Each structure stands twice: as C-alpha cells, then as structure tokens.
Amino acid sequence: MASTDPTNATTGTGQKNGVPPGKPLSVGSQMLDKGAQMLQSLKPIKQMSTHACTFALYGQDMSRQIETHHFVTRINEDFLQCAVYDSDDSSGRLIGVEYIVTDRIFETLSPEEQKLWHSHAYEIQSGLLVHPRVPEMVAKPELENLAKTYGKFWCTWQTDRGYKLPIGPPSLMMSPQSADLGVVKSELVKKRDDKYNISTDAIRGSRTDIKGPVRLNTMADYWRAHKKCLAIEVENAEMKKMTIFP
C-alpha cells in the first residue's frame, strides 16, 4: 500500500518552520499547568526511566531519515514502551510511539504481525543508539539486552517536512541497517555526535562483544528480504451498525 502524502501542510505565515499554529501560553494556562503538576500524580510519565537517542527511517521512503529521542518505560523484562520525540529539548515535539519486545516475545507473534517490526541488533552494535550523557560502561548491560529486541515504531508527526501539525496517517518506521537503503546518512550522525560531544566510531569499537539474537528473525526488517514497504492508507469504510436493545 502507498501511504498518503499530504501537501500544503505547512500553511500559515509568520511562524517559525514546524511550530504548531496557536496563541502563546497565557499566564492563566501556565498557572493551571503548575497547579496540576503539584496536585496530580502523573504516574505513567514518572515511570519513564531512560532516554535513548538514535535514528529512524520512513518505511515508504527510506531516504527520509530522522534523529529520534526515545523516553522509555520498562513494563517488565520483556516489554518496553517509548514516547518518541524529535529532540530532548524542552520544546521537543511528540512524534510517535515505539513498542519494544524481547526476541522471546517476538517469536510468539504471527508472521503478519512480525512484518511490522524491526530489529535492534545492528543499531546497538554500530553505536548509532546511545544513551546521552550516560557512560558506556554504565549503559552496557542495557545495550546488551536491547540488542536482542525488536521494535514497532509508528511516527504520527512528520516534523522533518516542517509540518506544523500531525498531518495524515501514521508512518511505519524502520531501524538503521548495515547496507542498502538502511545506511544512515553520515551528516545526520555527525550532527548528533557534535551535539553530545561523542564519537559513534569510537562507540562502535567498544561494542564488538555485544551480540544480537541467536537467530535474527528475517520477518523483521521485512523490506530487506522482500523489497517492499508496509504503510497505512486512509480509506472510507462502512460503519459497524449498532444494535439497539429494547
């Protein structure tokens, strides 16, 4: 399926590229937010324990590559959920969600479901995924675990196109790979490295002992073997009729 490619999504003038339209926050709204933070628990958000920075590629057009910031909640030893932002700044925009499962869980999924997931082994081993400001030695146990996982990442806001709003259907994202369309552009990596004062090449050299799954399931990274993408197309559909009970 081909995904919908919205056009003219950046309409509006006098606004910084990518900034959603709307009035600035009023003093009243800011006070309301501060008060809510004091009175409400915000428990789900407070469970986010890890920040990972990496790169993702649009499945239907892998020349479109973005830096992504994943704020991770660990549900259990086999399942993680991530809120994904386009930066780790206070103005970062929520652009999607990623779910992560271990290889043990992934192998229980149907082949049709497995097509929607990507592997993480190369992403970890290559040094492309990092935990900003966390020493490698501290992050190593988590990296070893992540290398054996698979992720399903839906992007809901195409900020790389400058869209001021989350326009159109979600896009299925792919993980970096070592060859073909999966290779991340060097300028993206350099920009990220300069920001955090790190070297992906040096990090890669320190991860030579990190192993992926015993058998990397070929249904993940479906595009590599089948040269096809998976994407959502919005269609009109008949509504399910409601049953009215007397």
N, C-alpha and C positions, 0 to 999 in steps of 0.2 A: 504494500500500500504506500502511496505517496502522501506525505504529510502536507497539511495546509500551510501555505507560506503567506502570511498576512502582509499586506503592503500598506504604505502610508500610516504605519503605526506610530510614527514619531510626530504626528501633527501637533500643532501648538507652537507658539513663538515666544521668545523672550525667556526661555527656560534652558537651564544647563542640560546638555545632552544626557538622556537617561533618567532625569529626575522626574518622578511622577507629578502630574498636574495637581494643583490643590493649594489652598491657602497655608501660610506658615502656621505652626502651632501657636495657639493663643495661650495667654497666661493661665486662663481657666483650665484648658486641656492639660497643660503641664502640671498644674496643681492636682488635678484629678488623677493623673498618672502617678505622681509621687505618693498621693494618699493611698491609692490602690496597692502600690508596692509595699507600703507599710502594713496594710490590713490583710492582704491576700497572701496565700502560701506560695503560689506559682511553683508547686511541687514538680510538675513534669520538666519545666525548664531547669530547675536546680539539679536535676539528675544528669544534665549534660556534664561530662567529666573530661572530655578530650577534644582538642582541636587539631585536625589534620588538614594540611594543605597539599593539594595535588592538581591534576589536570583531567579534563574530561572532553570527549569528542562527541559531536552530534551524530547519531547513528545514520541519519539520512544524508548527511553531508560532513564527512569526517575531516574536511579541510577547515571546518569551523571548530576551533579548539579554544577552551577557556580554562583559566585558573579557577579552582573551586576550593571553598573552605567548609569543611565538614565538622559540625559540632555534634559529638557522639554521645548517645545514651546507651549504656550497656543494660539490656533487659535480662540476659543470662549469659552463660558461657558460649552459647551457640547463636545468639541473635543480638544484633545491634541496630539501632535506628539513628539516622543522622538528619539534622536540619542543615541544608546546604545554602551557603551564602556566596556572593561574588567577591567578598573581601572580608577581612577581620576588623575593619574599621567600624566605628560606631554608626556610620551611615550605610553599612553593608546591607544589601538587599537579599531577601529570602528568595532564592531562585529555584528551589526544588527540595526533594527528599530522596534519601537513599536508604535502602534496607540491606543489611549485610548478614549472611548466614555462613556457618562453617561448612566445609566440604561434606561433613556427615549429614547435615540437613539438606544440602543441595542435592545429594544423591537420591533423596526420597521424593523430589519433585518430578512431575511429569515432564516428558521431553518437550512438550509445547511450552510449558512454563519455563524450563531451563533456557530456552532460546532468548528470553528477555534479560538474562543475567550476564554479567561479565566477570572475568577472573581478576584477581588482585596480585598474583604471584610476581609478574614482571614489574608491575607498578611499584612494588615494595623493593624487589631486588635491584632495580635500576636506580633507586634513590629519588625517584620522582615524587613519591609520597613522603612527606616529612611532618614531624610534629614541631611547629615553630617554637623556638626558644627552649626546647627540651633536649638535653644532651642525648646523643645517640645511645650511649650506654644505658641510660635510664629507659629509653623508648624501646630498646632491643627486644625484650620479651613480648611486648605488644605487637611489634612488627613481625616477629616470628609467627604469632597467631594469625595476624591479618593476611599473611602470605598464603594461608591455606583457606581463605574465604572467597566468597562470590558476592557480588553486589547487584542490586537493581536500582537504577537511578533515573527518576523522572525529573526533567527540567521543565518548570512551569513559567519561567520568565526569561525571555531571550535578550538579556541585557547586552550581550555582545553586539547586537544590532542597534543598540541605542533606544530600544523600545521603552517608553516611559511607563507603560503598564504591562501586566502579564497577558499579552495578546495571544489568541489562538490556542490550539490543543497542546498538551504536554508533549515533550520530545524525549525519546528513549536515548540515554547517553551511554557511550562506550568508554572503556578504560584504555589507557596507553598500552601499546604493544611494541614489540621489537622490530617490526618490519612493516612494509607496505603502508597502508593508509593510517596505521596506528601509531606511527612515529610522531612524537610531539615536536613542534617547531622549536628550534634552538633559541629563537628570540624570546619566546614565552618563558622558557626555563631560565634564561639569563635574567630576565626582568624579575622573576620570583627570587632567584638567588641573590641578586643585588639588594632586594628589599630586606631580606633576612640575614644578609651577610654570611651566606653558606655556599658550599660548592657541591652541586649534585654529583659531579665526577668523583670527588673525594668520598662522598657518602656511599656511592655505588661500590667503591673499593672496599669499604668497611662491611659490606653486607654479603660478601661472597659465600658465607656459610648459611645464609637463610634459605630454607627450602620451601617449595610450594607443595601442593597436594601430591600424594604418592602417584596418583594418576589424574592429570588435568583433564577434566571432562570437556570434550570437544563440542558439546551442545552450548556451552557458554562461549562468548565471543563468536556468536553464530556467523557473523559476516566473514570471518577468516576462512572458514571451510566452504561456505555456500555463496559468498559474494552477493549477499542480499541483506537489505536492512529491514528492520521492523519499525513501523511508525503508525501513529494514530491519525485517522482521517475522520472528521466530524460529518455525520450523515443524519438526515431526517429519519425518524423511526416512529412506528406506531406506538402510542402509549398503551401500557397494560391497563385493561379495563378493570375498574374497581367493582368488587362485589358488595352490594348493599344488602345488609341483613335487616329483616323486619324488626 
